[in-house]
Amino acid sequence: MKYCSTRGGVQGWNFRDVLFSGYAPDGGMFMPEQVPVLPPDTLRGWRGLSYSKLVVEVASLFIPAELIPRDELEVLVDEALSGFSVPEVVRISRLNGGLAVLELFHGNTLAFKDLAMTCTVRFLSYFLQKENGRATVLVGTSGDTGGSAVQSAKGLPGLDVVVVYPYGRITPVQEKHMTTCLEDNIHVFAADGSSDDIDQPLRRLFADQELVKTHRLMSLNSVNWSRVMVQLAHFVLAYLELSGWEGSGSDLPELEVVVPTGGAGNIAAGYIAKQMGLPLKLVAMVNSNDIVHRTVTAGDFCMAPDVTQTLAPAIDIQDPYNMERVFWLLLDRDGAAVKSMMETFHSSHRFTLPEDHRKLLSQVLSTGTVTDEGILDTMKTCWEENQYVLCPHTAVAVWHHYHCPHASAPSRCYVATASPAKFEAAVQKAGLSVDLPEAVLVLDGFPTRFQKLERTLNWCVDWEDKLRDWIQSVSNVRKENGAYYR
């Protein structure tokens, strides 16, 4: 299995090299050169496997045994997923009216990011220990990714994590999952801007190949292929558990999967799973930051002037960067076309999809948009009918259940990306309550540590410079085997 860039300038990389990268050197995102196909016989053999076993089966398709032997891969995945609060790791709640909720939030930070993040960090640690090496992780977050990266990597030798989050635009629990971690290898920055603002200096840092090579700079956002790869497994699990397929015959029934969408990593994983042979009908539901919806319905792949703050902050994103992977697959791996499209988009924040491309996209992806009022109404209705509390992001998806009725076929699945315990204010605004787990309650008593990135006149360059200086300073300390915080 070899990997290439969505922009056509890089080919032939192996999994290890892709794992330690952020964006590809040409600015694109890494994808497998060939997407493996899952025939019915393979799926039949996977029926009844646990989520952890499915992760191993999926990962082994993309990680050659000469890089991570199968028995060692099994150990890494089992260790990564051992700390989840439910033994099955991923749980399916079957509610009234055919409402099936795929709960992906039972990890340490109560969000779906924990599933792929814990595995990816274990893969990194595996290679670093073998090579006696170091790496620096640079992560921009809209809320959940940063906390998951911090909690997954804290204390690991050979790995420093630099996280930047949008100050005042995430919930207290999301913030405390980052700022209360005082391990010497964790460095947290609070930026006076949106998550899309944060993405700008980070892209510039990753484009500095001298910086990337010197400090082994890499990403743990869903820019990183390993994150998307692991996310394939929950689509496989959902299909095997909820599609109604009983394992006989080669005609596979369709499963509709409805996903709350921000950076589009989950949707990209779903589309790759569809390319692998799973008959999925994908629905991307967004909040008022509706660029994915406008792209699919009108070809309007353009950022709004500002990111709108909503009750679902983790998807308050106007740059759904994983759509680049979707476009690449949709356009039959045409790197030149993707390069032209994405460079235009990132330089002007605007691109209009040709109508033939938009029609292709609309054939593989449906969308909808939900207001804050719709989020609250959905949370209330779900509670009234099921005594089940949704987080506001999951409510963005479940809104579709109440407003887009369907016949019994195809079956439907709604992806729950976070626990309502992370969004207590939104739960209370819906007139509901949620029992906070002890792991959340204790966060209030912990000391915090973070640095501010102020909103200056030339903020993008200033943030870039401060982060570059910090990365270089940390690396210099590590060369002397020293502690950074004294």
ZAMARGU-4260 file (C-alpha; in steps of 0.2 Angstrom, whole numbers, plus 5000, padded with zeros to 4 digits):
<rodrens>
0) 5000/5000/5000 | 5007/5017/4994 | 5001/5034/4997 | 5000/5050/4986 | 4994/5068/4987
5) 4977/5074/4982 | 4986/5087/4972 | 4997/5075/4962 | 5014/5081/4967 | 5019/5067/4978
10) 5018/5048/4975 | 5025/5032/4982 | 5025/5036/5001 | 5023/5022/5014 | 5011/5023/5029
15) 5025/5027/5041 | 5030/5043/5031 | 5012/5048/5029 | 5009/5046/5048 | 5023/5058/5052
20) 5017/5071/5040 | 5004/5085/5040 | 4999/5091/5023 | 5009/5083/5009 | 5024/5094/5003
25) 5013/5100/4988 | 5000/5107/5000 | 4988/5092/4997 | 4982/5078/5008 | 4988/5060/5008
30) 4977/5046/5001 | 4980/5028/4997 | 4985/5026/4979 | 4972/5012/4977 | 4957/5010/4988
35) 4955/4992/4993 | 4938/4984/4990 | 4928/4974/5003 | 4919/4959/4994 | 4904/4952/5003
40) 4914/4937/5009 | 4926/4948/5018 | 4911/4957/5026 | 4903/4941/5030 | 4919/4936/5040
45) 4919/4952/5050 | 4901/4950/5056 | 4901/4948/5075 | 4918/4956/5077 | 4921/4969/5091
50) 4924/4986/5086 | 4943/4984/5092 | 4944/4969/5080 | 4937/4979/5066 | 4949/4992/5068
55) 4963/4980/5066 | 4955/4972/5051 | 4953/4989/5043 | 4970/4996/5048 | 4979/4980/5041
60) 4972/4984/5024 | 4982/5000/5024 | 4997/4996/5035 | 5009/4983/5028 | 5014/4970/5040
65) 5033/4974/5036 | 5029/4991/5044 | 5019/4985/5059 | 5017/4966/5060 | 4999/4960/5063
70) 5002/4954/5081 | 5010/4970/5086 | 4996/4980/5077 | 4983/4970/5088 | 4992/4975/5104
75) 4993/4993/5099 | 4975/4994/5095 | 4970/4985/5111 | 4980/4996/5122 | 4974/5012/5113
80) 4955/5007/5116 | 4957/4999/5133 | 4953/5015/5143 | 4935/5018/5136 | 4921/5019/5148
85) 4910/5005/5140 | 4918/4988/5136 | 4912/4988/5118 | 4920/5005/5115 | 4907/5010/5102
90) 4889/5008/5108 | 4873/5008/5097 | 4857/5015/5106 | 4841/5009/5097 | 4827/5022/5101
95) 4809/5024/5097 | 4804/5026/5079 | 4819/5018/5071 | 4831/5030/5078 | 4848/5021/5079
100) 4862/5032/5087 | 4880/5026/5085 | 4888/5032/5101 | 4907/5036/5097 | 4910/5047/5113
105) 4915/5034/5127 | 4933/5039/5127 | 4943/5050/5139 | 4937/5067/5132 | 4920/5061/5128
110) 4921/5064/5109 | 4923/5053/5094 | 4940/5060/5091 | 4947/5048/5105 | 4944/5033/5094
115) 4956/5037/5080 | 4967/5048/5090 | 4972/5035/5103 | 4976/5023/5089 | 4986/5036/5079
120) 4996/5041/5094 | 5000/5023/5098 | 5006/5020/5080 | 5017/5036/5082 | 5024/5030/5098
125) 5028/5013/5091 | 5039/5020/5077 | 5047/5033/5088 | 5053/5020/5100 | 5059/5009/5087
130) 5069/5023/5079 | 5074/5032/5096 | 5067/5048/5088 | 5057/5063/5092 | 5042/5072/5084
135) 5032/5088/5086 | 5014/5088/5084 | 5005/5104/5079 | 4986/5104/5081 | 4973/5117/5077
140) 4956/5113/5085 | 4938/5118/5085 | 4936/5110/5102 | 4937/5091/5103 | 4953/5087/5093
145) 4964/5097/5104 | 4958/5089/5120 | 4959/5071/5112 | 4977/5074/5106 | 4982/5081/5123
150) 4975/5067/5133 | 4981/5053/5121 | 4999/5059/5120 | 5002/5067/5137 | 5018/5060/5145
155) 5023/5050/5130 | 5042/5050/5127 | 5048/5057/5111 | 5032/5067/5107 | 5028/5086/5110
160) 5011/5092/5107 | 5007/5110/5102 | 4988/5114/5102 | 4980/5130/5097 | 4961/5132/5101
165) 4949/5147/5098 | 4948/5156/5115 | 4930/5159/5121 | 4923/5149/5107 | 4923/5132/5115
170) 4914/5125/5130 | 4923/5125/5148 | 4925/5106/5147 | 4933/5106/5130 | 4945/5119/5136
175) 4949/5111/5152 | 4953/5094/5144 | 4968/5104/5136 | 4973/5118/5149 | 4973/5107/5164
180) 4986/5095/5157 | 5003/5100/5165 | 5013/5086/5157 | 5030/5093/5151 | 5026/5088/5133
185) 5010/5097/5131 | 5010/5115/5125 | 4993/5124/5124 | 4989/5141/5115 | 4972/5150/5116
190) 4970/5161/5100 | 4959/5176/5099 | 4950/5170/5083 | 4940/5156/5075 | 4946/5139/5071
195) 4947/5144/5053 | 4958/5159/5058 | 4970/5146/5067 | 4971/5136/5052 | 4980/5150/5042
200) 4996/5151/5052 | 4996/5132/5054 | 4996/5129/5035 | 5010/5142/5033 | 5020/5133/5046
205) 5017/5116/5038 | 5022/5124/5021 | 5039/5128/5028 | 5048/5112/5023 | 5064/5117/5032
210) 5054/5119/5049 | 5045/5102/5045 | 5061/5092/5042 | 5071/5100/5056 | 5058/5098/5070
215) 5049/5083/5062 | 5033/5093/5063 | 5017/5084/5060 | 4998/5085/5062 | 4986/5075/5072
220) 4971/5084/5064 | 4961/5073/5053 | 4973/5080/5040 | 4983/5065/5046 | 4978/5050/5035
225) 4979/5038/5050 | 4964/5047/5059 | 4953/5045/5043 | 4959/5027/5041 | 4953/5022/5059
230) 4937/5031/5057 | 4932/5019/5043 | 4930/5006/5056 | 4914/5013/5064 | 4906/5014/5047
235) 4909/4996/5045 | 4902/4992/5062 | 4887/5003/5059 | 4884/4994/5042 | 4886/4976/5049
240) 4875/4980/5064 | 4861/4991/5057 | 4859/4988/5038 | 4849/4972/5041 | 4861/4962/5030
245) 4861/4944/5037 | 4877/4938/5028 | 4869/4928/5015 | 4870/4932/4996 | 4880/4946/4988
250) 4866/4959/4987 | 4870/4971/5000 | 4856/4982/5007 | 4859/5001/5008 | 4862/5010/5025
255) 4859/5028/5027 | 4872/5036/5039 | 4869/5054/5045 | 4884/5063/5051 | 4886/5080/5059
260) 4899/5089/5049 | 4912/5102/5051 | 4930/5098/5045 | 4922/5084/5035 | 4934/5070/5041
265) 4920/5058/5046 | 4911/5062/5029 | 4927/5058/5020 | 4929/5042/5029 | 4911/5037/5025
270) 4914/5041/5007 | 4930/5030/5007 | 4921/5016/5015 | 4908/5018/5001 | 4922/5017/4988
275) 4927/5001/4997 | 4911/4993/4993 | 4899/4997/5008 | 4883/5003/5001 | 4881/5019/5011
280) 4869/5033/5008 | 4879/5048/5016 | 4870/5063/5024 | 4881/5078/5030 | 4871/5089/5042
285) 4878/5106/5046 | 4874/5120/5058 | 4873/5139/5052 | 4891/5137/5045 | 4884/5129/5030
290) 4898/5128/5017 | 4896/5110/5014 | 4877/5111/5011 | 4879/5126/4999 | 4893/5116/4990
295) 4882/5101/4987 | 4866/5110/4983 | 4872/5125/4973 | 4891/5122/4970 | 4894/5137/4981
300) 4911/5132/4989 | 4914/5149/4997 | 4918/5154/5015 | 4906/5165/5023 | 4914/5182/5029
305) 4914/5175/5047 | 4912/5159/5057 | 4895/5159/5066 | 4896/5154/5084 | 4882/5141/5087
310) 4877/5129/5100 | 4887/5115/5091 | 4904/5123/5092 | 4915/5109/5086 | 4907/5110/5069
315) 4908/5129/5068 | 4920/5128/5053 | 4920/5137/5036 | 4935/5127/5029 | 4929/5109/5028
320) 4947/5104/5023 | 4943/5085/5021 | 4932/5089/5007 | 4948/5089/4997 | 4949/5070/4999
325) 4931/5069/4993 | 4934/5080/4978 | 4949/5069/4973 | 4939/5053/4974 | 4925/5061/4965
330) 4936/5068/4951 | 4944/5051/4948 | 4960/5056/4957 | 4963/5071/4946 | 4977/5079/4956
335) 4979/5094/4944 | 4960/5098/4945 | 4960/5097/4964 | 4976/5107/4965 | 4968/5121/4955
340) 4952/5121/4964 | 4960/5121/4982 | 4973/5134/4978 | 4959/5145/4971 | 4949/5142/4987
345) 4963/5145/4999 | 4969/5161/4991 | 4952/5169/4988 | 4941/5159/5000 | 4929/5156/4985
350) 4927/5143/4972 | 4911/5138/4961 | 4910/5120/4957 | 4906/5117/4939 | 4888/5110/4937
355) 4894/5093/4931 | 4905/5091/4947 | 4891/5097/4958 | 4879/5084/4951 | 4892/5071/4954
360) 4894/5077/4972 | 4875/5077/4975 | 4874/5059/4969 | 4885/5053/4983 | 4881/5066/4997
365) 4865/5073/5003 | 4865/5088/5015 | 4855/5098/5027 | 4857/5113/5038 | 4850/5116/5056
370) 4848/5132/5066 | 4851/5134/5085 | 4833/5133/5087 | 4832/5117/5077 | 4846/5110/5088
375) 4836/5114/5104 | 4819/5107/5097 | 4828/5091/5092 | 4836/5089/5109 | 4819/5092/5118
380) 4809/5080/5106 | 4822/5066/5108 | 4821/5068/5127 | 4802/5068/5127 | 4801/5052/5116
385) 4816/5042/5123 | 4822/5050/5139 | 4838/5051/5129 | 4849/5067/5130 | 4858/5072/5114
390) 4873/5083/5113 | 4870/5098/5101 | 4881/5091/5088 | 4872/5074/5088 | 4856/5084/5087
395) 4861/5092/5071 | 4861/5075/5064 | 4846/5069/5073 | 4836/5084/5067 | 4836/5074/5050
400) 4826/5060/5058 | 4812/5071/5063 | 4811/5082/5048 | 4815/5069/5034 | 4804/5054/5037
405) 4808/5039/5027 | 4801/5021/5024 | 4809/5006/5032 | 4821/5004/5019 | 4835/5009/5019
410) 4840/5008/5037 | 4847/5023/5045 | 4860/5027/5057 | 4864/5044/5066 | 4882/5047/5072
415) 4884/5054/5090 | 4900/5063/5090 | 4901/5069/5108 | 4893/5066/5125 | 4880/5079/5131
420) 4891/5081/5147 | 4903/5091/5137 | 4889/5104/5132 | 4880/5107/5148 | 4875/5125/5144
425) 4867/5119/5128 | 4858/5105/5137 | 4851/5117/5150 | 4846/5129/5136 | 4835/5115/5130
430) 4827/5113/5147 | 4836/5097/5151 | 4849/5091/5163 | 4863/5079/5162 | 4873/5069/5175
435) 4891/5075/5174 | 4903/5060/5175 | 4916/5061/5189 | 4930/5064/5176 | 4922/5080/5171
440) 4918/5086/5189 | 4936/5085/5195 | 4942/5096/5180 | 4936/5112/5190 | 4949/5109/5204
445) 4964/5107/5193 | 4977/5121/5189 | 4978/5127/5171 | 4992/5132/5159 | 4991/5140/5142
450) 4998/5154/5132 | 4988/5168/5124 | 4989/5172/5105 | 4982/5190/5105 | 4972/5198/5090
455) 4985/5210/5083 | 4984/5220/5067 | 4995/5207/5059 | 4989/5193/5069 | 4992/5179/5056
460) 5010/5182/5054 | 5012/5186/5073 | 5004/5169/5078 | 5015/5160/5065 | 5030/5168/5072
465) 5026/5164/5090 | 5022/5146/5086 | 5038/5144/5076 | 5048/5151/5090 | 5040/5140/5103
470) 5043/5124/5092 | 5061/5129/5090 | 5063/5132/5108 | 5056/5116/5113 | 5066/5106/5101
475) 5082/5115/5108 | 5078/5109/5125 | 5074/5091/5120 | 5091/5090/5111 | 5099/5093/5129
480) 5086/5080/5136 | 5080/5094/5147 | 5063/5098/5154 | 5054/5113/5146 | 5043/5118/5161
485) 5053/5121/5177
</rodrens>
